[in-house]
Structures are given as structure tokens and as C-alpha cells.
Amino acid sequence: PLSLRELSSILGERQREIHEYGIPVVRPFLLEIEGQYAFYHASFHDFVVREVLYEDELSDYHRLLADWLLGPSGRNHDYYWTSLSHHLFESGRMDELERVVTRDFVAEKIRRSGYAVLEDVELLSRALLIADDPVVVERCVTLVEELRDIVACGMIIHSSQFPGGQPVIYDQGDLLAVGNRLHDGGRAADRISGGKYMG
């Protein structure tokens, strides 16, 4: 969901213009929650992408969103972490995607979103393949090894995987214990309390 102020910032239009002329046109397809707008259903987004926008327009909108996310307030928005790589890739900004998807970015994304970080790794790999970069395999392997190291060192396990939904930092022993018990149908997570494995 995006607020009127955020939409104004992304599109470079005054809030009044968006509120009076933009929102009413698509109002039947929007869900408004506490002053923020989102598509009512994902199928409407799919329809707009497939049927309403031309390919060059779609790329332009990805560019606008990437610019906004890379701006001063973008990093503080959850949407930065969930969608920046996607918008950079779809707008053809492969060099920027390479600069963004770093070890630090991957570590923070794991903390915030768990395995959703794999989309960023995939997009970076695809960007490197498109660029026909001779070090593509080495770069991708390095990134995957860094991803594995971040998880194996126990930096973070995503909060949604545990009761109470609080982010918890685990050490390597804790993670190995959990990993060794995952075969028990996921019940290992029920025995984790206060950052220590209770099995």
C-alpha cells in the first residue's frame, strides 16, 4: 500500500492532481486502508500489466518506482526490501541491481523477509547472464555462499517462522540443532524459546 504523499513523490505530480484525477478513475479497483492505497485484487494488477500498459510504459513505471525507492525515504519503506530488485531488473538497470544486491543487502533482507531474498539472488543472476559477464558464475556462486554463510552463522531466522513473530538471533549451534530436527514435521520450531533450542 502507498499513501497519497508517496504516490505524489513517485509520480512527480501534486497530491491534489492524483487525488482528484487519478484515484477516482481506478477507485473501484483500489482498497484504501488508513489513508494508503493498494489494488483490491492481484488480478487487477495483472490485467493492467497485460492489457492496459504498453511495454515501454511498464518499464517507465518500474523506473519511477526504483528511483523513488533509491531516494532518501525509500530505504525506510518495507517496499524497498520487497521490490527494489524487481523494479531495477524490470526497468533494465542491471548495473544498479549489481550495486544494490550486496552481502549487507542480502543479510538485511534475510532478517526482514527470510527466504524471499532468493528472488533478489535470482534477479541478480539473470542480470549477470544478460550482461554476458565472464565472471557471472563466480559472482553468483560467491553470492550464494555468502547467503549460506549468513544463515549458517546464525545471523537471523525470519520472525514469521516462530511463535510470537519476534525476530530472534541464533548462534550456529542453535541453527544446526533446528536444521537437524526439521525432519520432524517442523515441530522443532515449537521447541525454540528465547533464542535457544529447547529439544
C-alpha positions in Angstrom: 0.0 0.0 0.0 1.1 3.5 -0.8 -0.1 6.8 0.7 -1.1 9.8 -1.4 2.1 11.5 -0.5 4.2 8.5 -1.6 2.2 8.3 -4.9 2.9 12.0 -5.4 6.6 11.5 -4.8 6.8 8.5 -7.1 4.9 10.1 -10.0 6.2 13.6 -9.6 2.7 15.0 -9.5 0.9 17.1 -6.9 -1.2 15.3 -4.4 -4.3 17.2 -5.4 -3.9 16.1 -9.1 -3.6 12.4 -8.0 -6.4 12.7 -5.5 -8.8 14.5 -7.8 -8.0 13.0 -11.2 -6.0 9.7 -10.7 -7.6 8.0 -7.8 -11.3 8.4 -8.9 -10.5 6.6 -12.2 -9.3 3.5 -10.5 -11.2 3.8 -7.2 -13.3 0.6 -7.9 -10.1 -1.4 -8.1 -8.4 0.1 -5.0 -8.5 -0.9 -1.4 -8.0 2.0 1.0 -6.5 1.2 4.4 -5.7 4.0 6.8 -5.0 6.5 4.0 -3.0 4.1 1.9 -4.0 2.6 -1.4 -3.4 -0.9 -2.8 -5.0 -2.9 -5.7 -8.1 -4.7 -4.4 -7.0 -7.9 -6.0 -3.8 -9.1 -7.7 -5.7 -10.0 -10.8 -6.4 -6.3 -11.5 -2.6 -5.6 -11.3 -2.1 -8.5 -13.8 -4.8 -7.0 -16.1 -3.2 -3.6 -16.0 0.2 -5.0 -16.8 -1.0 -7.2 -19.6 -3.8 -5.2 -21.2 -3.6 -1.5 -20.3 0.1 -0.6 -20.4 2.5 -0.8 -23.3 5.8 -2.4 -22.7 7.8 0.9 -22.7 5.2 2.4 -20.3 5.6 -0.5 -17.9 9.4 -0.1 -18.0 9.0 3.6 -17.2 6.8 2.8 -14.2 9.4 0.3 -12.9 12.0 3.1 -13.3 9.9 5.6 -11.4 9.4 3.2 -8.6 13.1 2.3 -8.5 14.0 6.0 -8.4 11.7 6.6 -5.5 12.9 3.6 -3.6 16.5 4.6 -4.1 15.7 8.1 -2.9 16.0 9.5 0.6 12.9 7.9 2.2 12.8 4.7 0.1 15.0 2.6 2.3 12.8 3.1 5.3 9.8 1.7 3.5 9.1 -2.1 3.6 8.5 -1.9 -0.2 12.2 -1.1 -0.7 13.1 -4.5 0.7 10.4 -6.4 -1.1 10.5 -4.9 -4.5 13.6 -2.8 -5.3 15.5 -5.6 -7.1 12.4 -6.4 -9.1 11.9 -2.7 -10.3 15.6 -2.3 -11.1 15.6 -5.5 -13.2 12.3 -4.7 -15.0 13.5 -1.2 -15.8 16.7 -2.6 -17.3 19.0 -1.1 -14.7 21.3 -4.1 -14.3 24.4 -2.2 -13.1 22.4 -0.6 -10.3 21.0 -4.0 -9.4 24.5 -5.3 -9.1 25.4 -2.4 -6.8 22.4 -2.9 -4.6 22.4 -6.7 -4.1 25.4 -7.0 -1.8 26.2 -9.1 1.2 24.8 -6.3 3.5 21.6 -6.1 1.5 21.2 -9.9 1.5 21.7 -10.0 5.3 19.1 -7.3 5.9 16.6 -8.9 3.5 17.0 -12.2 5.3 16.3 -10.5 8.6 13.2 -8.8 7.2 11.8 -11.4 4.8 13.6 -14.8 5.2 13.9 -16.8 2.0 12.2 -14.1 -0.1 15.8 -13.0 -0.6 16.1 -15.8 -3.2 14.2 -13.6 -5.7 17.0 -11.0 -5.4 19.6 -13.6 -5.9 17.8 -14.9 -9.0 17.3 -11.4 -10.5 21.0 -10.6 -10.0 22.0 -13.9 -11.6 19.7 -13.2 -14.6 21.1 -9.7 -14.9 24.7 -11.0 -14.9 23.7 -13.6 -17.6 22.1 -10.9 -19.7 25.2 -8.7 -19.4 27.3 -11.7 -20.6 29.7 -11.0 -17.8 32.6 -13.5 -17.9 32.6 -13.7 -14.1 28.9 -14.5 -13.8 29.3 -18.0 -12.4 31.9 -16.9 -9.9 29.8 -13.9 -8.8 26.7 -16.0 -8.4 28.5 -18.7 -6.5 30.0 -16.1 -4.2 26.6 -14.6 -3.5 25.0 -18.0 -2.8 27.9 -18.9 -0.5 27.5 -15.5 1.3 23.8 -16.3 1.7 24.6 -19.7 3.1 27.2 -18.2 5.5 24.8 -15.6 6.7 22.2 -18.3 7.6 24.8 -20.8 8.8 26.4 -18.3 11.1 23.1 -17.8 12.8 22.7 -14.2 12.0 18.9 -14.3 11.7 15.9 -16.5 11.3 12.9 -14.7 10.0 10.4 -13.9 12.7 7.3 -15.3 10.9 8.8 -18.8 11.3 8.4 -18.8 15.1 5.5 -18.3 17.6 5.0 -14.8 18.6 6.5 -13.5 15.4 9.5 -11.8 17.0 12.9 -11.7 15.3 15.4 -13.8 17.1 19.1 -14.1 16.6 20.6 -17.6 16.9 24.1 -18.9 17.1 25.4 -21.6 14.8 24.8 -24.4 17.3 21.1 -23.4 17.6 20.7 -23.4 13.8 22.3 -26.8 13.4 20.1 -28.2 16.1 17.0 -26.8 14.4 18.2 -28.0 10.9 18.8 -31.5 12.2 15.3 -31.6 13.6 13.4 -30.2 10.6 12.6 -33.7 9.6 10.1 -33.9 12.5 7.5 -32.1 10.5 8.5 -28.6 11.6 7.8 -29.2 15.2 11.3 -28.2 16.1 10.2 -24.5 15.9 7.8 -25.1 18.7 10.7 -26.0 21.0 12.6 -22.8 20.4 12.3 -20.3 23.1 14.3 -17.1 23.8 16.9 -17.8 21.1 17.8 -21.3 22.4 16.8 -24.7 21.2 14.8 -26.5 23.8 14.8 -30.1 22.3 
